Amino acid sequence: PPDDYLDKVIQSYTYLEEHIIVLENANAEEFDNVVKCNILKSMIGGKYAPVLANNGFV
């Protein structure tokens, strides 16, 4: 994927990460690495390449 698109994904993930920390501290929901990986897959999966279900990160 182009660098500018990846930069946007990283920026939005960084923004979301702050909110995830607030939710974790409030015990609203547990956001583990699987949830974070699913968020990233949903952001880049359909546009550039299919993300396999057994990609090794989940």
C-alpha positions, 0 to 999 in steps of 0.5 A: 500500500502507498505510504500516505495511506499507511500513515493515515491508518497509523494516525487513526490507530494512534487516535483509537488507542487513546480511547481504547486505554480509557475504555480499558481503565473503565472496565468497559471492554477488554481490547487485547491484541486480537481486537486491535489486529481485527481493527487494522485488518478491517482498515486495510484488508479490502482496499489492497489485499485480502487478509487471510483469517489465519494470518499468524497475528490472530 
